Amino acid sequence: MVASFLIESALLVYVLWRYKLTSLMRVIAAALILLASFQLAEYYVCGGMGVSAAMWSRVGFVAITFLPPLGIHLAHLLAKKPERLLVYAAYATCVAWILVFCSGEWALHGHVCAGNYVIFQLRPSLTPLYALYYYGWLFGGVWLALSFARTAPKKARAALAAMILGYFVFLVPTATVNMLNPKTISGIPSIMCGFAVFFALILVFRIAPLATSRHDLR
Protein backbone atom coordinates (compact mmCIF):
# COMPACT_ATOMS: atom_id res chain seq x y z
CA MET A 1 0.00 0.00 0.00
CA VAL A 2 2.75 2.42 0.96
CA ALA A 3 4.81 1.51 -2.11
CA SER A 4 1.81 1.99 -4.41
CA PHE A 5 0.98 5.31 -2.74
CA LEU A 6 4.54 6.57 -3.20
CA ILE A 7 4.72 5.44 -6.84
CA GLU A 8 1.39 7.04 -7.74
CA SER A 9 2.30 10.23 -5.88
CA ALA A 10 5.64 10.40 -7.69
CA LEU A 11 3.86 9.90 -11.02
CA LEU A 12 1.50 12.75 -10.15
CA VAL A 13 4.42 15.08 -9.40
CA TYR A 14 6.04 14.07 -12.68
CA VAL A 15 2.86 14.79 -14.68
CA LEU A 16 2.45 18.20 -13.03
CA TRP A 17 6.09 19.02 -13.74
CA ARG A 18 6.25 17.63 -17.30
CA TYR A 19 2.94 18.69 -18.84
CA LYS A 20 0.63 21.67 -19.02
CA LEU A 21 -2.71 21.03 -17.33
CA THR A 22 -4.85 20.45 -20.40
CA SER A 23 -8.19 18.67 -20.06
CA LEU A 24 -6.43 15.37 -20.73
CA MET A 25 -3.74 15.99 -18.14
CA ARG A 26 -6.33 16.99 -15.55
CA VAL A 27 -8.07 13.64 -16.05
CA ILE A 28 -4.77 11.75 -15.78
CA ALA A 29 -3.77 13.75 -12.69
CA ALA A 30 -7.18 13.13 -11.13
CA ALA A 31 -6.83 9.37 -11.72
CA LEU A 32 -3.41 9.37 -10.02
CA ILE A 33 -4.75 11.36 -7.05
CA LEU A 34 -7.67 8.96 -6.64
CA LEU A 35 -5.51 5.84 -6.88
CA ALA A 36 -3.07 7.24 -4.32
CA SER A 37 -5.96 8.29 -2.06
CA PHE A 38 -7.33 4.76 -2.08
CA GLN A 39 -3.94 3.35 -1.06
CA LEU A 40 -3.75 5.89 1.76
CA ALA A 41 -7.27 4.98 2.91
CA GLU A 42 -6.32 1.30 2.86
CA TYR A 43 -3.21 1.92 4.92
CA TYR A 44 -5.02 3.92 7.59
CA VAL A 45 -8.39 2.14 7.66
CA CYS A 46 -7.32 0.07 10.65
CA GLY A 47 -6.64 3.26 12.55
CA GLY A 48 -4.51 6.25 11.70
CA MET A 49 -4.09 10.03 11.85
CA GLY A 50 -6.89 10.27 14.41
CA VAL A 51 -9.52 9.48 11.75
CA SER A 52 -12.05 6.69 12.27
CA ALA A 53 -12.06 3.52 10.18
CA ALA A 54 -15.54 4.41 8.93
CA MET A 55 -14.26 7.72 7.56
CA TRP A 56 -11.26 6.10 5.87
CA SER A 57 -13.64 3.53 4.34
CA ARG A 58 -15.70 6.34 2.87
CA VAL A 59 -12.56 8.02 1.51
CA GLY A 60 -11.59 4.74 -0.13
CA PHE A 61 -14.98 4.19 -1.71
CA VAL A 62 -15.25 7.77 -2.95
CA ALA A 63 -11.81 7.46 -4.55
CA ILE A 64 -12.54 4.28 -6.50
CA THR A 65 -16.07 5.39 -7.41
CA PHE A 66 -14.66 8.26 -9.46
CA LEU A 67 -12.37 6.04 -11.54
CA PRO A 68 -14.83 4.45 -14.05
CA PRO A 69 -16.34 7.81 -15.16
CA LEU A 70 -12.81 9.16 -15.59
CA GLY A 71 -12.18 6.28 -17.99
CA ILE A 72 -15.23 7.24 -20.05
CA HIS A 73 -14.01 10.84 -20.08
CA LEU A 74 -10.46 9.78 -20.98
CA ALA A 75 -11.65 7.77 -24.01
CA HIS A 76 -13.49 10.84 -25.35
CA LEU A 77 -10.44 13.07 -24.83
CA LEU A 78 -8.03 10.65 -26.49
CA ALA A 79 -10.32 10.34 -29.51
CA LYS A 80 -10.95 14.12 -29.48
CA LYS A 81 -14.67 13.52 -29.26
CA PRO A 82 -16.96 16.12 -27.69
CA GLU A 83 -18.12 15.43 -24.15
CA ARG A 84 -21.45 13.84 -24.92
CA LEU A 85 -24.34 12.64 -22.79
CA LEU A 86 -22.48 9.44 -21.89
CA VAL A 87 -19.75 11.37 -20.05
CA TYR A 88 -22.28 13.40 -18.09
CA ALA A 89 -24.32 10.26 -17.30
CA ALA A 90 -21.20 8.51 -15.97
CA TYR A 91 -20.35 11.42 -13.68
CA ALA A 92 -23.99 11.75 -12.56
CA THR A 93 -24.15 8.11 -11.43
CA CYS A 94 -20.77 8.60 -9.73
CA VAL A 95 -22.08 11.58 -7.74
CA ALA A 96 -25.17 9.57 -6.76
CA TRP A 97 -23.01 6.82 -5.26
CA ILE A 98 -20.76 9.32 -3.50
CA LEU A 99 -23.84 10.86 -1.88
CA VAL A 100 -24.80 7.38 -0.69
CA PHE A 101 -21.37 6.85 0.88
CA CYS A 102 -21.28 10.31 2.46
CA SER A 103 -24.85 10.26 3.80
CA GLY A 104 -23.91 8.18 6.82
CA GLU A 105 -22.42 4.88 7.91
CA TRP A 106 -25.45 2.78 6.90
CA ALA A 107 -24.02 1.99 3.44
CA LEU A 108 -20.79 0.49 4.82
CA HIS A 109 -21.00 -2.77 6.69
CA GLY A 110 -17.51 -2.66 8.21
CA HIS A 111 -13.95 -3.51 7.27
CA VAL A 112 -11.41 -6.30 7.68
CA CYS A 113 -7.66 -5.82 7.98
CA ALA A 114 -6.21 -8.89 6.25
CA GLY A 115 -2.53 -9.69 5.88
CA ASN A 116 -2.19 -8.68 2.24
CA TYR A 117 -5.21 -6.47 1.60
CA VAL A 118 -8.01 -4.59 3.28
CA ILE A 119 -11.66 -5.48 2.77
CA PHE A 120 -14.04 -2.55 2.60
CA GLN A 121 -17.40 -4.12 3.33
CA LEU A 122 -20.32 -2.60 1.48
CA ARG A 123 -23.79 -3.42 2.77
CA PRO A 124 -24.89 -6.68 1.03
CA SER A 125 -28.04 -5.13 -0.43
CA LEU A 126 -25.90 -2.49 -2.23
CA THR A 127 -23.14 -4.79 -3.46
CA PRO A 128 -24.82 -6.01 -6.70
CA LEU A 129 -25.89 -2.47 -7.63
CA TYR A 130 -22.41 -1.08 -7.02
CA ALA A 131 -20.82 -3.92 -9.01
CA LEU A 132 -23.18 -3.15 -11.89
CA TYR A 133 -22.20 0.52 -11.72
CA TYR A 134 -18.49 -0.15 -11.45
CA TYR A 135 -18.01 -2.90 -14.01
CA GLY A 136 -20.63 -1.41 -16.30
CA TRP A 137 -18.67 1.81 -16.73
CA LEU A 138 -15.30 0.03 -16.76
CA PHE A 139 -16.27 -2.22 -19.65
CA GLY A 140 -18.12 0.70 -21.18
CA GLY A 141 -14.76 2.48 -21.29
CA VAL A 142 -13.18 -0.49 -23.05
CA TRP A 143 -16.03 -0.59 -25.58
CA LEU A 144 -15.75 3.16 -26.21
CA ALA A 145 -12.00 2.96 -26.72
CA LEU A 146 -12.44 0.11 -29.22
CA SER A 147 -15.20 1.99 -31.00
CA PHE A 148 -13.28 5.27 -31.20
CA ALA A 149 -10.07 3.53 -32.30
CA ARG A 150 -11.67 2.38 -35.58
CA THR A 151 -11.69 5.89 -37.02
CA ALA A 152 -9.05 7.63 -34.90
CA PRO A 153 -5.71 8.91 -36.27
CA LYS A 154 -2.66 6.71 -35.75
CA LYS A 155 -1.38 8.29 -32.50
CA ALA A 156 -4.86 8.52 -30.99
CA ARG A 157 -5.48 4.88 -31.94
CA ALA A 158 -2.25 3.87 -30.20
CA ALA A 159 -3.25 5.86 -27.08
CA LEU A 160 -6.70 4.22 -27.03
CA ALA A 161 -5.06 0.80 -27.40
CA ALA A 162 -2.81 1.66 -24.45
CA MET A 163 -5.89 2.60 -22.42
CA ILE A 164 -7.46 -0.80 -23.14
CA LEU A 165 -4.19 -2.51 -22.19
CA GLY A 166 -4.12 -0.45 -18.99
CA TYR A 167 -7.58 -1.65 -18.05
CA PHE A 168 -6.70 -5.29 -18.65
CA VAL A 169 -3.50 -5.15 -16.59
CA PHE A 170 -5.61 -4.79 -13.46
CA LEU A 171 -8.84 -6.54 -14.51
CA VAL A 172 -7.26 -9.80 -15.70
CA PRO A 173 -4.91 -10.34 -12.71
CA THR A 174 -7.75 -9.54 -10.29
CA ALA A 175 -10.04 -12.05 -12.02
CA THR A 176 -7.23 -14.64 -11.98
CA VAL A 177 -6.63 -14.19 -8.24
CA ASN A 178 -10.37 -14.50 -7.57
CA MET A 179 -10.63 -17.70 -9.62
CA LEU A 180 -7.63 -19.27 -7.91
CA ASN A 181 -8.89 -18.28 -4.47
CA PRO A 182 -12.63 -17.44 -4.37
CA LYS A 183 -12.26 -16.19 -0.79
CA THR A 184 -10.50 -13.10 -2.17
CA ILE A 185 -13.66 -11.87 -3.94
CA SER A 186 -14.57 -9.73 -0.93
CA GLY A 187 -11.21 -7.96 -1.31
CA ILE A 188 -11.69 -7.02 -4.97
CA PRO A 189 -11.35 -3.21 -4.50
CA SER A 190 -8.07 -3.64 -2.65
CA ILE A 191 -6.64 -6.25 -5.04
CA MET A 192 -7.76 -4.35 -8.14
CA CYS A 193 -6.24 -1.06 -6.98
CA GLY A 194 -3.05 -2.89 -6.10
CA PHE A 195 -2.66 -4.00 -9.73
CA ALA A 196 -3.88 -0.57 -10.93
CA VAL A 197 -0.42 0.84 -10.21
CA PHE A 198 0.54 -0.68 -13.58
CA PHE A 199 -2.33 1.23 -15.18
CA ALA A 200 -0.91 4.39 -13.61
CA LEU A 201 2.47 3.69 -15.21
CA ILE A 202 0.82 3.14 -18.61
CA LEU A 203 -1.13 6.39 -18.18
CA VAL A 204 1.99 8.43 -17.55
CA PHE A 205 4.61 6.80 -19.75
CA ARG A 206 2.53 5.58 -22.69
CA ILE A 207 -0.83 7.35 -22.96
CA ALA A 208 0.31 10.85 -21.96
CA PRO A 209 3.24 11.03 -24.47
CA LEU A 210 1.08 9.68 -27.31
CA ALA A 211 -1.74 12.11 -26.62
CA THR A 212 0.26 15.31 -26.19
CA SER A 213 1.99 17.71 -28.56
CA ARG A 214 5.00 19.98 -28.03
CA HIS A 215 2.66 22.78 -27.01
CA ASP A 216 1.43 20.64 -24.10
CA LEU A 217 4.90 20.33 -22.57
CA ARG A 218 6.16 22.68 -19.90
Secondary structure, DSSP 8 states (H G I E B T S, - for coil): -HHHHHHHHHHHHHHHHHB---HHHHHHHHHHHHHHHHHHHHHHTTSBTTB-HHHHHHHHHHHHHHHHHHHHHHHHHHTT----HHHHHHHHHHHHHHHHHHT-GGGEEEEEE-SS-EEEEE-TTTHHHHHHHHHHHHHHHHHHHHHHHTTS-HHHHHHHHHHHHHHHHHHHHHHHHHHH-GGGGGGHHHHHHHHHHHHHHHIIIIIHHHT--GGGB-
